[in-house]
Amino acid sequence: MFLCMRTTIHIDNHLFAELKRIAADTGRTLTAVIQDALRESLSRRRKADRPTAELPLFHGTGVMPGVDLSDTASLLDLIESNNGAA
């Protein structure tokens, strides 16, 4: 079940005119345009609130000699041998 709430908001005349123009240009209702704009704004805010992870950068010219990326068993052996040596 989809519930809707009615409310009164005050919108600047220039902003309202732009919203109506977008609604007319896209063939949508004014309500749909305003809801989409609010969803987009809230989505950007949620993304901005998320902490970002700093990932290490590795530089080089490619895969080390003797490493075969299609051979998972030898990759695991290589990883385990490097972890044991560290």
N, C-alpha and C positions, 0 to 999 in steps of 0.2 A: 504494500500500500504506500502510495506517495503522498506525503502531507506537505501542504504549502502554508506559508504564513504571510499575511498581508501586513504591511507597515507603511508608514509615511516617512519619506526622507526628503531632505532639501538638497537639490542639485543646482549647481551654478548654471545660469542660462546658456552660456557658451558650451559647456560640457553636455548639457541636455540636447542642444541642437546637434552636436556631433554624434551623440548616441542615436538620435532619431535618424540622422543621415546614414549611419552605418546600418541600422535596421532596415531602412528602405533599400539601400544598395544591395544588401545580402538577402532580402526577402524573409527576414526573421522578425519576430516581435521585439518590441522594446525591452520587454521583460527578459527574453532570451539573451539579448545583447548585454544587458546589465549583469545577469547571472554569470555569463561566460567571462565577462571582465572581472567580476569579483573572484571567480574560481581561479583565473589566471594569476591575479594579484596574491591570493592566499597561497597558491602553489609556489610562487617565487619566494614568498616569505618563509615557507617551510623549508625550501631548499637552502635559503641563506642561513637559516638557523642550524642546519646540520654541520657538525664539525667536519673539517676536511682532514684527510690523512696525508701525511707527507710520505711519499714513496721514494725509496732510494733510486738514484740514477746510476746506471752502469754504462761505461763507454767502452767501445772496442770495435773490432772489425768483423765480428760474427761469432760463430760457434768455435769452441776450443778444438784444436786438432785431436782427432780420434773420438770425438763425441758424435754419436748417432742419435738424433732426436726421435727417430722412429723405433728405437730399441729401449723400451721403458725399463727393462730389467737392468741393463748396463747403466742407464741414467740413475736408477736407484742406488746401485753399487757405488757409482761415482759420488753421489750426494752423501751417502753414508761414510765413505772413506774420507771425504773432506770435512765432515762434521767431527769425525773421530780425531782428525789431525789438528783441529783448531783448539 
